[in-house]
Amino acid sequence: VAMLWVAALFAYPLLVIGFVDDVRRLRAEFKFVVYMVLALMAALLMGVVAEFRIGAITLQLPFLAGLAGTALWIFTLINVTNFMDGANGLAMGGVAIGLGFLSAIALDGGSVGGGAIALCGALFAFGCLIVIARVGMSPFVAPILFFPLLADALLTLLYRARRGRSLLVAHAEHIYQIAIIAGWSHRDISVTYWLAMAACGALGWLVSRDETQSAPAIALVVLTVCALLLDILVRRRAEAAGLLKR
């Protein structure tokens, strides 16, 4: 119950910031600092994820490393929806699919409260922490459930960082934005991402049932390698076609 109250407590400031940002554009630097502070406070109050199990091996992170990782998870998911909210229905539809599978995992583990909170979109960053705490879900499962959104957002940031471009300036270099420039309709892009989210959600649900907790780590590594290769291929073709600045 305490975790649910904490999740709700932090959801409201995020809601207010989002509302104000829609009405009056807030500086990216200001939002970055506020989101980071909120993420750190939420991680402290909700509980730090510091234990990672892979088969017979259990990795126990130092408290500060676990705190940083948990806060970074919250911070990343808060911003992913903003980064990916450029094609009608893509972000919210993708998040809804991921949350549906997160709820299924919670219910499989016997946590009705976790299953219910997982269906609250505004709390999806916190919902993952609640399900991890309630049913012992492997922390590696959480990024699998939201992988298509995370991969596009994070690999785009990496692409821009490698080219010395600001990470706080608006741009059109996400994979879905490249697709829009290439002539894809918003509907086709959203459906493509929804299907990818459904596939990753099903994979996340499947590997979450592995009692050894080896499968989630392996699946996440495989997905990451595939995403890196696909990202490189798409960007090289987009640069060659003049759709993306080198």
Order of alpha helices (4+ residues) and beta strands (2+ residues): alpha-alpha-beta-beta-alpha-alpha-alpha-alpha-alpha-alpha-alpha-alpha-alpha
